[in-house]
Amino acid sequence: MNKVFTAVAASLLLTTAGIAADAAAGKTDYDKACKSCHGVSGTANPAIAKMMKVDMNDLGASVVQAQSDAALAAVITGGKGKMKPVATVNAANVVAFLRTLKK
């Protein structure tokens, strides 16, 4: 139920704020909250991945980029696997930044 609520909330956030999503502001949020694990360019930090015993997708890869903005925002705000939710960022802006990493 919590994941459904998170997905709906993320979808509403993107619907209302997605038009004005700011990739530059998203990069600032990403640098503060995401870069230590996901790397500067969206390629996973190998030391963190090894320590957590997880495989992290390159955020610019098609498997990530094919996801909807709402799905990506839901992962940011709700977490996934060992990734904890990140409530300190504007998910719409971070998603806008993630789109700039597309390969």
VOTITI-50840 format. One record per residue (C-alpha): chain; residue in three letters; residue number from 1; z, x, y. Coordinates in nm, 4 decimals, padded with zeros to 6 digits. Each point is the difference from the previous one (the first is absolute). Layout:
BEGIN
  mol  type  seq         w         u         v
    A   ALA  NUM         Z         X         Y
...
This chain:
BEGIN
  mol  type  seq         w         u         v
    A   MET    1   00.0000   00.0000   00.0000
    A   ASN    2   00.0876   00.2831   00.2392
    A   LYS    3  -00.3378   00.1660  -00.0602
    A   VAL    4  -00.1789  -00.3279   00.0722
    A   PHE    5   00.1948  -00.0408   00.3240
    A   THR    6  -00.0755   00.3603   00.0959
    A   ALA    7  -00.3711  -00.0474  -00.0683
    A   VAL    8  -00.0098  -00.3223   00.2017
    A   ALA    9   00.1921   00.1595   00.2868
    A   ALA   10  -00.2317   00.3016  -00.0027
    A   SER   11  -00.3020  -00.2284  -00.0038
    A   LEU   12   00.1315  -00.1963   00.2973
    A   LEU   13   00.0780   00.3208   00.1848
    A   LEU   14  -00.3519   00.1251  -00.0541
    A   THR   15  -00.1517  -00.3351   00.0902
    A   THR   16   00.1817  -00.0158   00.3307
    A   ALA   17   00.0158   00.3710   00.0832
    A   GLY   18  -00.2929   00.1372  -00.2005
    A   ILE   19  -00.2498  -00.0622   00.2746
    A   ALA   20   00.2022   00.2239   00.2306
    A   ALA   21   00.0930   00.2562  -00.2668
    A   ASP   22   00.0136   00.3466   00.1498
    A   ALA   23  -00.0982   00.2899  -00.2274
    A   ALA   24   00.1427   00.2588   00.2423
    A   ALA   25   00.3387  -00.1747   00.0006
    A   GLY   26  -00.0335  -00.0305  -00.3775
    A   LYS   27  -00.0485   00.3760  -00.0281
    A   THR   28   00.3210   00.0528   00.1964
    A   ASP   29   00.1871  -00.2334  -00.2376
    A   TYR   30  -00.1686   00.1603  -00.3019
    A   ASP   31   00.0993   00.3481   00.1186
    A   LYS   32   00.3637  -00.1077   00.0357
    A   ALA   33   00.0410  -00.2076  -00.3165
    A   CYS   34  -00.2782   00.0795  -00.2476
    A   LYS   35  -00.1372   00.3513   00.0490
    A   SER   36   00.2779   00.1826  -00.1849
    A   CYS   37  -00.1018  -00.1686  -00.3278
    A   HIS   38  -00.3638  -00.0957   00.0596
    A   GLY   39  -00.1098   00.3115   00.1878
    A   VAL   40  -00.1747   00.0506   00.3315
    A   SER   41  -00.3357  -00.1295  -00.1212
    A   GLY   42   00.1252  -00.2571  -00.2511
    A   THR   43  -00.0144   00.2411  -00.2912
    A   ALA   44   00.3344  -00.0047  -00.1798
    A   ASN   45   00.2527   00.2757   00.0526
    A   PRO   46  -00.0082   00.1606  -00.3477
    A   ALA   47   00.3634   00.1158   00.0156
    A   ILE   48   00.1217  -00.3543   00.0738
    A   ALA   49  -00.2242  -00.1517  -00.2672
    A   LYS   50   00.1278   00.2491  -00.2567
    A   MET   51   00.3640  -00.0503   00.0997
    A   MET   52  -00.0343  -00.3800  -00.0219
    A   LYS   53  -00.2112   00.0256  -00.3159
    A   VAL   54  -00.2722  -00.2245   00.1397
    A   ASP   55  -00.3713   00.0118   00.0578
    A   MET   56  -00.0897  -00.0904   00.3578
    A   ASN   57  -00.3491  -00.1105   00.0882
    A   ASP   58  -00.1799   00.1676   00.2858
    A   LEU   59   00.0286  -00.2602   00.2766
    A   GLY   60  -00.3620   00.0607   00.0972
    A   ALA   61  -00.1300  -00.0618  -00.3530
    A   SER   62  -00.1991  -00.3103  -00.0840
    A   VAL   63   00.2764  -00.1368  -00.2267
    A   VAL   64   00.2281  -00.0235   00.3046
    A   GLN   65  -00.2637  -00.0806   00.2607
    A   ALA   66  -00.1305  -00.2926  -00.2098
    A   GLN   67   00.3316  -00.1815   00.0417
    A   SER   68   00.0312  -00.2623   00.2709
    A   ASP   69   00.1921   00.0704   00.3163
    A   ALA   70   00.2615  -00.2548  -00.1114
    A   ALA   71   00.0422   00.1722  -00.3374
    A   LEU   72   00.0474   00.3406   00.1638
    A   ALA   73   00.2466  -00.1454   00.2509
    A   ALA   74   00.1923  -00.1618  -00.2870
    A   VAL   75   00.0402   00.3405  -00.1664
    A   ILE   76   00.1179   00.1525   00.3278
    A   THR   77   00.2513  -00.2749   00.0747
    A   GLY   78   00.0997  -00.0810  -00.3587
    A   GLY   79  -00.0306   00.3327  -00.1787
    A   LYS   80  -00.1655   00.0679  -00.3340
    A   GLY   81   00.1318   00.1787  -00.3055
    A   LYS   82   00.2293   00.2767   00.1235
    A   MET   83  -00.1161  -00.0443   00.3597
    A   LYS   84   00.2634  -00.1821   00.2004
    A   PRO   85  -00.0904  -00.2567   00.2662
    A   VAL   86  -00.0606   00.1441   00.3447
    A   ALA   87   00.1299  -00.2394   00.2627
    A   THR   88  -00.0095   00.2450   00.2903
    A   VAL   89  -00.3763  -00.0097   00.0518
    A   ASN   90  -00.2557  -00.2481   00.1250
    A   ALA   91  -00.1843  -00.0649  -00.3259
    A   ALA   92  -00.3160  -00.1276   00.1717
    A   ASN   93  -00.0273   00.3205   00.1998
    A   VAL   94   00.0635   00.2201  -00.3039
    A   VAL   95  -00.2699  -00.1886  -00.1918
    A   ALA   96  -00.2387   00.0538   00.2924
    A   PHE   97   00.0769   00.3732  -00.0218
    A   LEU   98  -00.0450   00.0007  -00.3794
    A   ARG   99  -00.3500  -00.1409   00.0500
    A   THR  100  -00.0872   00.3157   00.1981
    A   LEU  101   00.0707   00.2081  -00.3132
    A   LYS  102  -00.2831  -00.1608  -00.1975
    A   LYS  103  -00.2086   00.2572  -00.1801
